[in-house]
Structures are given as C-alpha cells and as structure tokens.
C-alpha cells in the first residue's frame, strides 16, 4: 500500500512539475511581448495574426492580445487554476504557432522541406510543447491534474 501511495505521489509531482514548467515558458514568452522589440517572435506573430484576421487587428493590438493570452496560460498553469481551460487555450495557441509554415515559408525554410531558418527552428520546437500539452490534457481528463 505504501508503495502504491508513493508511486501516486511521485506521478502527481511529475505531472505538476511538467505543468509548471510549461507555465513558466508561457509566462516568460508572454511577458516579453508586452515590451516592443524584446520578443524574438514579435514580428512573425504580428504578421501571422494580420494574415489570420485579414488585417482587422492592428499589429499593436494583436501583440498585446497575444501577450495577455500567453501570460494567462502561464499563470493558470503555474497556479493550477482552470487547468483544463488553460490547457485547451494552450493547445489552440500552440497549433496556431505553426501557421507561419503556411503563410511565410520563405521565412521558415532555408532549403525546403528540411532546411529550417533560425525562425523555423524556433517554431518547430513547439512540437515538444504540443506533445506535452496533449499529455497534460489527457491526464486532466482522467482527473490526475
């Protein structure tokens, strides 16, 4: 019985650590976007949102909305608040981060289909975050978070 309890506590601790780790990344990247010229993703984010909204949102408004979105995800995951909601928001967000592959392939690929620019590498690392978010959402649906 003690071993089972210990394993459950260990599993819960691992899941919480992963959730907080992803939350820190979201909080950090979100906070950067509140300060013009600080985020390395600022220009591509503005351009992508402009394409996605057909220019309805100005770049200044879109980057602030994105900063709020990412920061809230981070705070929710770190604080274990509205976890399922935060994970769903994060999942939508992380999927949208791949849109530059469609909208701006010339900025993403140095030599298609495998040669990535630094920006392309910055985006492709989100595959890891996507996998972790799917895992965390599955765990939350099973009541483990």
Secondary structure, DSSP 4 states (H G I P E B T S, - for coil): -HHHHHHHHHHHHHHHHHHHHHHHHHHHHHHHTTSTTT-TTHHHHHHHHHHHTTT-S-HHHHHHHHHHHHHHHHHHHHHT-SHHHHHHHHHHHHHHTTTHHHH-HHHHEEETTTEE-HHHHHHHTHHHHHHHHHHHHHHHHTT--
